[in-house]
Amino acid sequence: MQTLGIIKRLLAIYQSAESYYRSTKQLDAFCAEYGIGQRVGAKWRFTQADKQAIAVVIRNVGKVDPDTPTNAWEGSSRTEALSKGGNEKFTGKRLRHDRVAVKSLPGRPLLVGKTPIELPEGACLDLDRHWVVKHCGHDSVLLVENWENFELSHQTPILTNITGNPLVVFRGAPGSYRTQSAQRLLTALELPVIAFTDYDPEGLAIAASLPFFSRYLAPSDALLTKLMDEVSTERRYQNQIVGKLAMLEKLTDPDLVRVYRIIRTAGKALPQEKLIGLTAFSCTE
């Protein structure tokens, strides 16, 4: 029963004056395991004696005070969850909540602290976004959509075309860093944002919706067309264009319009990973 969901459900039952509760897989398993409650149709009935028995299980097995509010774990870290009892995984706070992955371009210092930082190739820092806002010394931001391009920025020659010293930020992905954290970081920094995304409807939509968007990083028409000829991504393009057509037709940034015209003509999507290791390129200014 060591899951936050069943602990909260049992706390609600114990602390409530109600007697009947809807059946769920977790509640069914609990009642069957501990022999507590009476099944009445699609619900479970709990007497006061049953609730006292539930309290004993909550305290002795769940290691939680039965009088703990059901919302006690909201926003808690793993350490804070432990202090409230139970399992350190009893937390509503997502792993890496509010954290972002940042780095600088190859050969350029990372300016997020008192002294410039020279990171090894392929390395990055995992930082709290609020801290980054307070300590950022960069003049712009480069938002990279995919992790491989972010990690291998030193092997992506197109990035050498960027002037200045932007803070390089990974956009995020399911199961890793939250895209919302990166988005909020850009909003708080209030710096010009360069977008480096996939060359497909989704990538264009991401770039166009970035706060403080200033530039879209893309190769020349000739190179984009050549690379499009090398991939078979028609299905990916068709899946992405649905629902985004109206927004894409209203694009005004010259490079977004230019790239949209190319991918629309090709009817394909080009992953930005194709630019890793590509030395023969031409990038628009």
Residue pairs with C-beta under 8 A, 6 or more apart in sequence:
1 7
1 10
1 30
1 33
1 57
1 61
1 62
2 62
2 86
2 87
3 26
4 73
4 86
4 87
4 89
4 90
4 91
4 92
5 26
6 26
6 27
6 30
7 58
7 62
7 64
7 86
7 90
8 70
8 73
9 24
9 26
9 27
10 30
10 54
10 57
10 58
10 62
11 58
11 64
11 66
11 68
11 69
11 70
12 70
13 21
13 46
13 51
13 54
14 51
14 54
14 55
14 58
14 66
15 66
15 67
15 70
19 45
19 46
19 47
20 40
20 43
20 44
20 45
21 27
21 43
21 44
21 46
22 42
22 43
22 44
23 39
23 42
23 43
23 44
27 44
30 36
31 37
31 39
31 44
34 53
34 57
36 46
36 50
36 53
36 54
36 57
37 44
37 45
37 46
37 50
38 44
38 45
38 46
38 47
38 50
39 45
46 54
54 66
55 66
58 64
58 65
58 66
59 65
59 66
62 85
62 86
63 85
63 86
63 87
64 84
64 85
64 86
64 90
65 85
68 84
68 85
72 84
73 81
73 84
73 90
73 91
73 92
74 92
75 92
75 93
76 84
76 90
76 91
76 92
76 93
77 91
77 93
78 88
78 89
78 91
79 88
80 91
81 87
81 88
81 89
81 90
81 91
82 88
84 90
94 178
96 126
96 176
96 177
96 178
96 181
97 178
97 181
98 128
98 129
98 130
98 178
98 181
99 126
99 127
99 128
99 129
99 177
99 181
100 126
100 127
100 128
100 129
100 132
100 169
100 170
100 172
100 177
100 181
100 182
100 185
101 124
101 125
101 126
101 150
101 169
101 170
101 177
102 110
102 112
102 124
102 125
102 127
102 132
102 167
102 168
102 169
102 170
103 110
103 119
103 123
103 124
103 125
103 150
103 153
103 168
104 110
104 111
104 117
104 119
104 138
104 165
104 166
104 167
104 168
105 142
105 153
105 159
105 160
105 162
105 165
105 166
105 168
106 121
106 153
106 154
106 159
106 160
108 165
109 116
109 117
109 118
109 165
110 116
110 117
110 118
110 119
110 125
110 167
111 117
111 136
111 137
111 138
111 165
111 167
112 125
112 127
112 132
112 135
112 136
112 137
112 138
112 167
113 135
117 125
119 125
121 154
122 151
122 152
122 154
124 150
124 151
124 168
124 170
129 181
129 182
129 184
129 185
129 188
130 188
132 167
132 185
132 189
133 185
133 188
133 189
136 167
136 189
136 191
138 165
138 166
138 167
138 191
139 164
139 165
139 166
139 191
139 192
140 164
140 165
140 166
140 167
140 191
140 192
140 193
140 194
140 214
141 166
141 167
141 168
141 169
141 186
141 189
141 191
141 192
141 193
141 194
141 212
142 159
142 162
142 166
142 167
142 168
142 169
142 193
142 194
142 196
142 217
143 169
143 171
143 182
143 186
143 193
143 194
143 195
143 196
143 197
143 210
144 150
144 153
144 168
144 169
144 170
144 171
144 196
144 197
144 272
145 171
145 196
145 197
145 198
145 203
145 206
145 272
146 171
146 173
146 198
146 271
146 272
146 273
147 170
147 173
147 176
148 273
148 276
149 156
149 196
149 272
149 273
149 275
149 276
150 168
150 170
152 276
153 159
153 168
155 276
155 277
156 275
156 276
156 277
156 278
157 275
157 277
157 278
157 279
157 281
158 217
158 219
158 275
158 278
158 281
158 283
159 196
159 217
161 217
161 283
161 285
162 194
162 217
166 194
167 189
167 191
169 182
169 185
169 186
170 177
170 182
171 179
171 182
171 197
171 206
172 178
172 179
172 180
172 181
172 182
173 179
183 210
183 211
186 193
186 210
186 211
186 212
187 211
187 212
189 212
190 212
191 212
192 212
192 214
192 215
193 210
193 211
193 212
193 213
193 214
193 215
194 214
194 215
194 216
194 217
195 206
195 207
195 210
195 213
195 215
195 216
195 217
196 217
196 272
197 203
197 204
197 206
197 207
197 216
197 272
198 269
198 270
198 271
198 272
199 218
199 224
199 259
199 262
199 263
199 269
199 270
199 271
199 272
200 233
200 236
200 237
200 240
200 263
200 269
200 270
200 271
201 237
201 240
201 241
201 244
201 248
201 263
201 269
202 240
202 244
202 269
203 272
204 244
204 248
204 251
204 256
204 259
204 260
204 263
205 244
205 247
205 248
207 213
207 216
207 256
208 247
208 251
208 253
208 256
213 253
215 255
216 253
216 255
216 256
216 259
217 283
218 224
218 255
218 258
218 259
218 283
218 284
219 227
219 275
219 281
219 282
219 283
219 284
220 281
220 282
220 283
220 284
221 258
221 262
222 282
223 281
223 282
224 259
224 262
224 263
224 270
225 262
225 266
227 270
227 274
228 262
228 263
228 266
228 268
228 270
229 266
230 274
231 268
231 269
231 270
231 271
231 274
232 268
233 268
233 269
233 270
233 271
234 267
234 268
236 268
236 269
237 263
237 266
237 267
237 268
237 269
238 267
240 269
241 248
248 260
251 257
251 260
255 284
258 284
263 269
263 270
275 281
